[in-house]
Amino acid sequence: MKRCVGKMLLGGIAAGAMAGLSVPAVGKVASVSDRGFVVQQVVEVSVAPDEAWATLIKPSEWWDSNHTWSGDAANLSIEPRAGGCFCEVLPNKTSPRAAPRGSVEHMRVVYIEQERVLRMVGALGPLQGEALNGTMTIQLKPEGEGSRTQILLEYVVGGYSRSAFEKLAGSVDGMLGEQLKGYVSKFGGAFDAAFPLSEPGSEQQAEVPEGKGTIPGVLPLQEIPPEIEGNEVIGR
């Protein structure tokens, strides 16, 4: 991940997961097992949800260029609709104004509710090269009578990987933490290590400190999806 969300994971996951973590875990791997892992992080920004949302869907303004395939975050974009692409253009190196030499789909939007929820699916960075998939849910909640916004990010990854999940999880966590720090720096704010690291190989959810966890007023991100009784449909 020194070439995803291309480098995103290239320097971080590729170098970290395949050769020992180069991006340090920041203590928010909620769970990890031989089936996959879950990363959860919380940040707070000192702006209202509408401004927080407007910046969130413009990754070119806050994503780290070191974590892109092209080397420039300006080539990133999110199309804010169901089916929309979180994509990256790979410019023509010899002639920037010529047709791009390629492009990358990092994730695809599957649920979007303005100023509240963005959910995308996709395997970030070198995870693309494995038989893996991931679901990332980002939820916003107003704080301080709407003058601040809490943002909860959850990334659930599963499938088959040639690298151990306990190695991948820390790298992915560290990489996503760096991106959220870049996002927060756009406004000033606090980066909250809300979910402590579980023991490698453990399927148990780490104990969440008092006062940190589910954000009231936001759809809870449950560890296990609720059972469906009869024809009732339950969302996450």
C-alpha positions in Angstrom: 0.0 0.0 0.0 2.4 2.5 -0.5 0.6 2.4 -3.6 -3.1 1.9 -2.7 -6.2 2.3 -1.3 -3.9 0.9 -4.1 -0.8 2.0 -2.3 -3.2 2.2 0.5 -2.4 -1.2 1.4 0.7 -1.7 -0.9 3.1 -0.2 1.5 1.1 -0.9 4.5 -0.5 -4.2 3.8 1.7 -5.5 1.1 4.9 -4.7 3.0 3.2 -5.2 6.4 1.1 -8.2 5.8 3.5 -10.1 3.7 6.7 -9.3 5.6 5.8 -8.2 9.1 3.7 -5.0 9.8 5.2 -1.8 8.5 2.1 0.2 9.5 1.7 -0.2 13.3 -1.7 -1.4 14.6 -3.4 1.4 16.4 -5.6 -0.7 18.6 -9.0 -0.8 16.9 -9.0 -4.3 15.4 -12.4 -5.4 16.9 -12.0 -9.1 16.0 -9.9 -11.4 13.9 -10.2 -15.1 13.1 -9.3 -17.6 10.4 -12.4 -16.4 8.5 -11.6 -12.7 8.4 -11.4 -9.6 10.6 -13.3 -6.5 11.6 -11.8 -3.0 12.0 -13.8 -0.3 13.8 -12.7 3.3 14.4 -14.4 6.5 15.6 -13.4 10.1 15.0 -15.1 13.4 15.9 -14.8 16.6 13.8 -15.8 20.1 14.8 -18.2 20.8 11.9 -21.9 20.0 11.3 -22.9 16.8 9.5 -23.5 18.5 6.2 -19.9 19.8 6.0 -18.5 16.5 7.3 -20.4 14.6 4.7 -19.4 16.9 1.8 -15.8 16.3 2.6 -16.2 12.6 3.3 -17.4 12.0 -0.3 -14.5 13.9 -1.7 -11.5 11.7 -0.9 -9.3 13.7 -3.2 -9.3 16.4 -0.5 -8.1 14.2 2.4 -6.8 10.8 1.3 -3.0 10.3 1.6 -1.4 10.4 -1.8 1.1 7.8 -0.6 -1.8 5.4 -0.4 -2.9 5.6 -4.0 -1.9 3.6 -7.1 -1.3 6.8 -9.1 0.7 8.6 -6.4 -1.8 11.5 -6.3 -5.0 11.6 -4.3 -6.4 14.2 -6.7 -7.2 11.2 -9.0 -9.7 9.7 -6.4 -13.4 10.2 -6.5 -16.6 8.8 -5.1 -19.8 8.8 -7.1 -22.4 9.4 -4.4 -25.2 7.0 -5.5 -26.0 3.3 -5.2 -23.8 1.6 -7.7 -21.4 4.5 -7.7 -17.7 3.9 -7.8 -14.9 4.9 -5.4 -12.4 5.0 -8.2 -9.0 6.3 -9.2 -7.8 7.4 -12.6 -4.3 6.4 -13.7 -3.1 9.4 -15.8 -1.0 9.0 -18.8 2.6 9.5 -17.5 4.0 10.9 -20.7 1.1 13.2 -21.5 -1.2 14.2 -18.6 -3.8 15.6 -21.0 -4.0 12.4 -23.0 -6.4 9.6 -22.4 -5.7 7.9 -19.0 -3.6 4.7 -19.1 -6.1 3.0 -16.8 -8.3 3.2 -13.7 -8.9 1.4 -10.4 -12.2 0.5 -8.7 -11.4 0.5 -5.0 -15.0 0.1 -3.7 -18.6 0.3 -4.9 -21.4 2.2 -3.1 -24.3 -0.1 -2.1 -26.1 2.1 0.4 -26.0 5.9 0.8 -28.1 8.2 2.9 -26.9 11.8 2.8 -25.3 13.1 5.9 -25.8 9.8 7.7 -24.6 6.6 6.1 -22.2 5.6 3.4 -21.7 1.8 2.8 -19.3 0.4 0.1 -18.1 -3.0 -0.8 -14.7 -4.0 -2.1 -11.2 -5.3 -1.2 -8.8 -2.5 -0.8 -5.3 -2.4 -2.2 -3.5 -5.7 -2.6 -6.5 -7.4 -1.0 -7.9 -7.2 -4.6 -5.4 -9.9 -5.6 -6.8 -12.4 -3.0 -10.2 -14.1 -2.9 -11.4 -11.5 -0.4 -14.2 -9.0 -0.1 -14.9 -6.3 2.4 -17.9 -4.2 3.5 -17.1 -0.7 4.8 -19.9 1.2 6.6 -19.3 4.9 7.6 -22.0 6.5 9.8 -22.3 10.1 10.9 -24.0 11.4 14.0 -24.5 15.1 15.0 -23.1 16.2 18.4 -23.2 19.4 20.3 -26.6 20.5 18.9 -25.3 19.8 15.4 -22.1 21.8 15.7 -19.9 18.6 15.7 -20.1 15.2 14.1 -19.1 11.8 15.3 -18.0 9.4 12.5 -18.0 5.6 13.0 -16.2 3.5 10.5 -16.5 -0.3 10.3 -14.6 -2.5 7.7 -15.5 -6.2 7.7 -13.2 -8.4 5.5 -13.6 -12.1 4.8 -12.8 -14.9 2.3 -9.6 -16.7 1.4 -6.2 -15.1 1.7 -2.7 -16.4 1.2 -1.6 -14.2 4.1 -2.8 -14.7 7.7 -5.7 -12.5 8.7 -4.0 -11.5 12.0 -1.2 -10.0 9.9 -3.5 -8.3 7.5 -5.8 -6.9 10.1 -3.2 -4.7 11.8 -2.0 -3.3 8.5 -5.5 -2.5 7.3 -6.3 -0.9 10.7 -3.2 1.3 10.6 -3.8 2.3 7.0 -7.5 3.3 7.7 -6.4 5.1 10.8 -4.0 7.2 8.8 -6.7 8.1 6.3 -9.1 9.2 9.1 -6.4 11.3 10.6 -6.0 13.1 7.3 -9.8 13.5 7.2 -9.9 14.9 10.7 -7.1 17.3 10.0 -9.3 19.1 7.5 -11.3 20.4 10.3 -9.4 19.9 13.5 -10.7 17.2 15.9 -10.0 14.2 18.1 -9.0 10.8 16.9 -10.6 8.3 19.2 -9.1 4.8 19.7 -12.5 3.5 20.6 -12.0 -0.2 20.0 -9.0 -1.9 21.6 -7.0 -4.6 19.9 -8.2 -8.2 20.3 -5.6 -11.0 20.8 -4.4 -12.4 17.4 -6.5 -15.4 16.4 -9.3 -14.6 18.8 -12.9 -14.5 17.6 -14.0 -12.6 20.7 -14.9 -9.0 20.6 -12.4 -7.0 22.7 -13.9 -5.3 25.7 -15.0 -1.8 24.8 -14.2 0.9 27.4 -17.1 2.4 29.2 -18.8 5.2 27.3 -17.3 4.0 24.0 -19.1 1.8 21.5 -22.5 2.1 20.0 -23.2 5.7 19.1 -26.8 6.6 20.2 -29.1 7.6 17.4 -27.1 5.7 14.7 -27.9 2.3 13.4 -25.8 -0.1 15.6 -23.1 -2.0 13.9 -23.7 -5.4 15.5 -20.9 -8.0 15.8 -23.4 -10.7 14.6 -26.2 -9.7 12.2 -29.6 -10.1 14.0 -31.6 -13.1 13.2 -34.6 -12.7 10.9 -37.9 -13.9 12.4 -40.5 -14.9 9.9 -40.6 -12.4 7.0 -39.3 -9.5 9.1 -36.5 -7.6 7.5 -33.9 -6.2 9.9 -31.2 -3.7 8.8 -27.7 -3.2 10.2 
